[in-house]
Amino acid sequence: MATERVKKPRKVSDEEVYETIIHMCREAGLAGSVRPEDVARVLLPEHWQTILKRVRLFSKKLAQNGRIFILRKGKPADPDDFRGLIRLQITEAGLLDDEEE
């Protein structure tokens, strides 16, 4: 009986997580939003669950810095006190940062 080798997920840098969140939120625009799960799936399609916690952590940091909103039930939530299903939305400051880079 042959055993299948499970591929280990590739290493994803903190910078790549951060940049992917910002990029996807910018693409969605001021009126749109993205799910953290979708960001994780872009980074690691087959092992997205392994990186979801990091995506949520970086989202919190970006929200604390005013670059994105964390939305809960369609409204901005306190980045230091949120639970459950969330969405991520770029802020005007987050869009302006794009012009500076």
ABEGO torsion letter per residue (X at the ends): XBBBBBBBBBBBBAAAAAAAAAAAAAAAEAABBBBAAAAAAAABAAAAAAAAAAAAAAAAAAAAAGABBBBBGGBBBBAABBBEBBBBBBBAAAAAAAAAX
